[in-house]
Amino acid sequence: MTGRTRFRLAGVLCLALVALPRMAAAQDSLAAARELYVSADYEDALAMLVRLRAADVSPDDARSVDEYRAFCLLALGKKTDAEQTIEALVSAHPSYRPSDADASPRMRAAFSEVRRRLLPSLIQRQYTQAKVAFDGKNYEKARDEFTQTLDLLSDQDLGAAANTSPLADLRVLVNGFLDLSKQAAAPAPRAAPPPPVEVPPPAPASPAAAPRDMSLVYTVYTVDTPNIVPPVAVRESLPRFIGRLLTPAQGALEVVIDETGTVSSAAMRAPVNPSYDKQVVAAAQTWRYKPAMLNGLPVKYRKMITVSIVPQ
């Protein structure tokens, strides 16, 4: 064998060695890892999943990779490692849980146990994100974030904790700020152009007036109602806060405005200060509005109002 031949063989061997990792990576796939898991080859499935996780995979594939890593670790009896993997997965995707088709009852129970432990802190994190968006007047984002917070508060893994303090109190607060976000994000109603001035023709004999739809009388509408024109404030001012305050405080006031523009009820849905809350409710009952309109008729309307006080 000549020196030139040996050099060529060495070059081919180097190229092959460089290509081997790429070939191995190409052979790694989520589908192949699932097949190994289904065939109970947990060690090889786990090794393939670790390589996949280190590669550049899409967010959806990364979530599936972490899910099957947890499955393999549980099957191998590595509970601590499995819980750490599940914690990372749930922290990144709080609403995620494995489906009945993909996981056994034992696997689903492991996920539920971790989710039950993490959800209260994840809900608080979600609420904080929503509140930051609300305070920054990004009301559309705040609306979406508060909606996600409510979804997490309704998660079945929370169990009885969802109906006790502090989560039950947080639900009231989130509902109030969600209504405020929807109202702020809703586009202002466009004023109708003035009608052209015309000489009216002789009026024919008018038939008996159609009775009013009584459902409009008893229903209380909100910003979510299609075609609703919200009420316009004529007199709406909060009383001055008198007292000592160390940090800013913010709450939510709910008022129901009837067809005449009068406040028929007022209640604090998120309290600010016990003494000041009473003053706010008393003041709200004196407010006046141009009533909300639906299809040209005045209707009852529920409105949420932010109540903020800051240190002087």
Secondary structure as a PSIPRED ss2 file (coil, helix, strand):
# PSIPRED VFORMAT (PSIPRED V4.0)

   1 M C   1.000  0.000  0.000
   2 T C   1.000  0.000  0.000
   3 G H   0.000  1.000  0.000
   4 R H   0.000  1.000  0.000
   5 T H   0.000  1.000  0.000
   6 R H   0.000  1.000  0.000
   7 F H   0.000  1.000  0.000
   8 R H   0.000  1.000  0.000
   9 L H   0.000  1.000  0.000
  10 A H   0.000  1.000  0.000
  11 G H   0.000  1.000  0.000
  12 V H   0.000  1.000  0.000
  13 L H   0.000  1.000  0.000
  14 C H   0.000  1.000  0.000
  15 L H   0.000  1.000  0.000
  16 A H   0.000  1.000  0.000
  17 L H   0.000  1.000  0.000
  18 V H   0.000  1.000  0.000
  19 A H   0.000  1.000  0.000
  20 L H   0.000  1.000  0.000
  21 P H   0.000  1.000  0.000
  22 R H   0.000  1.000  0.000
  23 M H   0.000  1.000  0.000
  24 A H   0.000  1.000  0.000
  25 A H   0.000  1.000  0.000
  26 A H   0.000  1.000  0.000
  27 Q H   0.000  1.000  0.000
  28 D C   1.000  0.000  0.000
  29 S C   1.000  0.000  0.000
  30 L H   0.000  1.000  0.000
  31 A H   0.000  1.000  0.000
  32 A H   0.000  1.000  0.000
  33 A H   0.000  1.000  0.000
  34 R H   0.000  1.000  0.000
  35 E H   0.000  1.000  0.000
  36 L H   0.000  1.000  0.000
  37 Y H   0.000  1.000  0.000
  38 V H   0.000  1.000  0.000
  39 S C   1.000  0.000  0.000
  40 A C   1.000  0.000  0.000
  41 D C   1.000  0.000  0.000
  42 Y H   0.000  1.000  0.000
  43 E H   0.000  1.000  0.000
  44 D H   0.000  1.000  0.000
  45 A H   0.000  1.000  0.000
  46 L H   0.000  1.000  0.000
  47 A H   0.000  1.000  0.000
  48 M H   0.000  1.000  0.000
  49 L H   0.000  1.000  0.000
  50 V H   0.000  1.000  0.000
  51 R H   0.000  1.000  0.000
  52 L H   0.000  1.000  0.000
  53 R H   0.000  1.000  0.000
  54 A H   0.000  1.000  0.000
  55 A C   1.000  0.000  0.000
  56 D C   1.000  0.000  0.000
  57 V C   1.000  0.000  0.000
  58 S C   1.000  0.000  0.000
  59 P H   0.000  1.000  0.000
  60 D H   0.000  1.000  0.000
  61 D H   0.000  1.000  0.000
  62 A H   0.000  1.000  0.000
  63 R H   0.000  1.000  0.000
  64 S H   0.000  1.000  0.000
  65 V H   0.000  1.000  0.000
  66 D H   0.000  1.000  0.000
  67 E H   0.000  1.000  0.000
  68 Y H   0.000  1.000  0.000
  69 R H   0.000  1.000  0.000
  70 A H   0.000  1.000  0.000
  71 F H   0.000  1.000  0.000
  72 C H   0.000  1.000  0.000
  73 L H   0.000  1.000  0.000
  74 L H   0.000  1.000  0.000
  75 A H   0.000  1.000  0.000
  76 L C   1.000  0.000  0.000
  77 G C   1.000  0.000  0.000
  78 K C   1.000  0.000  0.000
  79 K H   0.000  1.000  0.000
  80 T H   0.000  1.000  0.000
  81 D H   0.000  1.000  0.000
  82 A H   0.000  1.000  0.000
  83 E H   0.000  1.000  0.000
  84 Q H   0.000  1.000  0.000
  85 T H   0.000  1.000  0.000
  86 I H   0.000  1.000  0.000
  87 E H   0.000  1.000  0.000
  88 A H   0.000  1.000  0.000
  89 L H   0.000  1.000  0.000
  90 V H   0.000  1.000  0.000
  91 S H   0.000  1.000  0.000
  92 A H   0.000  1.000  0.000
  93 H C   1.000  0.000  0.000
  94 P C   1.000  0.000  0.000
  95 S C   1.000  0.000  0.000
  96 Y C   1.000  0.000  0.000
  97 R C   1.000  0.000  0.000
  98 P C   1.000  0.000  0.000
  99 S C   1.000  0.000  0.000
 100 D C   1.000  0.000  0.000
 101 A C   1.000  0.000  0.000
 102 D C   1.000  0.000  0.000
 103 A C   1.000  0.000  0.000
 104 S C   1.000  0.000  0.000
 105 P H   0.000  1.000  0.000
 106 R H   0.000  1.000  0.000
 107 M H   0.000  1.000  0.000
 108 R H   0.000  1.000  0.000
 109 A H   0.000  1.000  0.000
 110 A H   0.000  1.000  0.000
 111 F H   0.000  1.000  0.000
 112 S H   0.000  1.000  0.000
 113 E H   0.000  1.000  0.000
 114 V H   0.000  1.000  0.000
 115 R H   0.000  1.000  0.000
 116 R H   0.000  1.000  0.000
 117 R H   0.000  1.000  0.000
 118 L H   0.000  1.000  0.000
 119 L H   0.000  1.000  0.000
 120 P H   0.000  1.000  0.000
 121 S H   0.000  1.000  0.000
 122 L H   0.000  1.000  0.000
 123 I H   0.000  1.000  0.000
 124 Q H   0.000  1.000  0.000
 125 R H   0.000  1.000  0.000
 126 Q H   0.000  1.000  0.000
 127 Y H   0.000  1.000  0.000
 128 T H   0.000  1.000  0.000
 129 Q H   0.000  1.000  0.000
 130 A H   0.000  1.000  0.000
 131 K H   0.000  1.000  0.000
 132 V H   0.000  1.000  0.000
 133 A H   0.000  1.000  0.000
 134 F H   0.000  1.000  0.000
 135 D H   0.000  1.000  0.000
 136 G C   1.000  0.000  0.000
 137 K C   1.000  0.000  0.000
 138 N C   1.000  0.000  0.000
 139 Y H   0.000  1.000  0.000
 140 E H   0.000  1.000  0.000
 141 K H   0.000  1.000  0.000
 142 A H   0.000  1.000  0.000
 143 R H   0.000  1.000  0.000
 144 D H   0.000  1.000  0.000
 145 E H   0.000  1.000  0.000
 146 F H   0.000  1.000  0.000
 147 T H   0.000  1.000  0.000
 148 Q H   0.000  1.000  0.000
 149 T H   0.000  1.000  0.000
 150 L H   0.000  1.000  0.000
 151 D H   0.000  1.000  0.000
 152 L H   0.000  1.000  0.000
 153 L H   0.000  1.000  0.000
 154 S C   1.000  0.000  0.000
 155 D C   1.000  0.000  0.000
 156 Q H   0.000  1.000  0.000
 157 D H   0.000  1.000  0.000
 158 L H   0.000  1.000  0.000
 159 G H   0.000  1.000  0.000
 160 A H   0.000  1.000  0.000
 161 A H   0.000  1.000  0.000
 162 A H   0.000  1.000  0.000
 163 N H   0.000  1.000  0.000
 164 T C   1.000  0.000  0.000
 165 S C   1.000  0.000  0.000
 166 P C   1.000  0.000  0.000
 167 L H   0.000  1.000  0.000
 168 A H   0.000  1.000  0.000
 169 D H   0.000  1.000  0.000
 170 L H   0.000  1.000  0.000
 171 R H   0.000  1.000  0.000
 172 V H   0.000  1.000  0.000
 173 L H   0.000  1.000  0.000
 174 V H   0.000  1.000  0.000
 175 N H   0.000  1.000  0.000
 176 G H   0.000  1.000  0.000
 177 F H   0.000  1.000  0.000
 178 L H   0.000  1.000  0.000
 179 D H   0.000  1.000  0.000
 180 L H   0.000  1.000  0.000
 181 S H   0.000  1.000  0.000
 182 K H   0.000  1.000  0.000
 183 Q H   0.000  1.000  0.000
 184 A H   0.000  1.000  0.000
 185 A H   0.000  1.000  0.000
 186 A C   1.000  0.000  0.000
 187 P C   1.000  0.000  0.000
 188 A C   1.000  0.000  0.000
 189 P C   1.000  0.000  0.000
 190 R C   1.000  0.000  0.000
 191 A C   1.000  0.000  0.000
 192 A C   1.000  0.000  0.000
 193 P C   1.000  0.000  0.000
 194 P C   1.000  0.000  0.000
 195 P C   1.000  0.000  0.000
 196 P C   1.000  0.000  0.000
 197 V C   1.000  0.000  0.000
 198 E C   1.000  0.000  0.000
 199 V C   1.000  0.000  0.000
 200 P C   1.000  0.000  0.000
 201 P C   1.000  0.000  0.000
 202 P C   1.000  0.000  0.000
 203 A C   1.000  0.000  0.000
 204 P C   1.000  0.000  0.000
 205 A C   1.000  0.000  0.000
 206 S C   1.000  0.000  0.000
 207 P C   1.000  0.000  0.000
 208 A C   1.000  0.000  0.000
 209 A C   1.000  0.000  0.000
 210 A C   1.000  0.000  0.000
 211 P C   1.000  0.000  0.000
 212 R C   1.000  0.000  0.000
 213 D C   1.000  0.000  0.000
 214 M C   1.000  0.000  0.000
 215 S H   0.000  1.000  0.000
 216 L H   0.000  1.000  0.000
 217 V H   0.000  1.000  0.000
 218 Y H   0.000  1.000  0.000
 219 T C   1.000  0.000  0.000
 220 V E   0.000  0.000  1.000
 221 Y E   0.000  0.000  1.000
 222 T C   1.000  0.000  0.000
 223 V C   1.000  0.000  0.000
 224 D C   1.000  0.000  0.000
 225 T C   1.000  0.000  0.000
 226 P C   1.000  0.000  0.000
 227 N C   1.000  0.000  0.000
 228 I E   0.000  0.000  1.000
 229 V E   0.000  0.000  1.000
 230 P C   1.000  0.000  0.000
 231 P C   1.000  0.000  0.000
 232 V E   0.000  0.000  1.000
 233 A E   0.000  0.000  1.000
 234 V E   0.000  0.000  1.000
 235 R E   0.000  0.000  1.000
 236 E C   1.000  0.000  0.000
 237 S C   1.000  0.000  0.000
 238 L C   1.000  0.000  0.000
 239 P C   1.000  0.000  0.000
 240 R C   1.000  0.000  0.000
 241 F C   1.000  0.000  0.000
 242 I C   1.000  0.000  0.000
 243 G C   1.000  0.000  0.000
 244 R C   1.000  0.000  0.000
 245 L C   1.000  0.000  0.000
 246 L C   1.000  0.000  0.000
 247 T C   1.000  0.000  0.000
 248 P C   1.000  0.000  0.000
 249 A E   0.000  0.000  1.000
 250 Q E   0.000  0.000  1.000
 251 G E   0.000  0.000  1.000
 252 A E   0.000  0.000  1.000
 253 L E   0.000  0.000  1.000
 254 E E   0.000  0.000  1.000
 255 V E   0.000  0.000  1.000
 256 V E   0.000  0.000  1.000
 257 I E   0.000  0.000  1.000
 258 D C   1.000  0.000  0.000
 259 E C   1.000  0.000  0.000
 260 T C   1.000  0.000  0.000
 261 G C   1.000  0.000  0.000
 262 T E   0.000  0.000  1.000
 263 V E   0.000  0.000  1.000
 264 S E   0.000  0.000  1.000
 265 S E   0.000  0.000  1.000
 266 A E   0.000  0.000  1.000
 267 A E   0.000  0.000  1.000
 268 M E   0.000  0.000  1.000
 269 R E   0.000  0.000  1.000
 270 A E   0.000  0.000  1.000
 271 P C   1.000  0.000  0.000
 272 V C   1.000  0.000  0.000
 273 N C   1.000  0.000  0.000
 274 P H   0.000  1.000  0.000
 275 S H   0.000  1.000  0.000
 276 Y H   0.000  1.000  0.000
 277 D H   0.000  1.000  0.000
 278 K H   0.000  1.000  0.000
 279 Q H   0.000  1.000  0.000
 280 V H   0.000  1.000  0.000
 281 V H   0.000  1.000  0.000
 282 A H   0.000  1.000  0.000
 283 A H   0.000  1.000  0.000
 284 A H   0.000  1.000  0.000
 285 Q C   1.000  0.000  0.000
 286 T C   1.000  0.000  0.000
 287 W C   1.000  0.000  0.000
 288 R E   0.000  0.000  1.000
 289 Y E   0.000  0.000  1.000
 290 K E   0.000  0.000  1.000
 291 P C   1.000  0.000  0.000
 292 A E   0.000  0.000  1.000
 293 M E   0.000  0.000  1.000
 294 L E   0.000  0.000  1.000
 295 N C   1.000  0.000  0.000
 296 G C   1.000  0.000  0.000
 297 L E   0.000  0.000  1.000
 298 P E   0.000  0.000  1.000
 299 V E   0.000  0.000  1.000
 300 K E   0.000  0.000  1.000
 301 Y E   0.000  0.000  1.000
 302 R E   0.000  0.000  1.000
 303 K E   0.000  0.000  1.000
 304 M E   0.000  0.000  1.000
 305 I E   0.000  0.000  1.000
 306 T E   0.000  0.000  1.000
 307 V E   0.000  0.000  1.000
 308 S E   0.000  0.000  1.000
 309 I E   0.000  0.000  1.000
 310 V C   1.000  0.000  0.000
 311 P C   1.000  0.000  0.000
 312 Q C   1.000  0.000  0.000
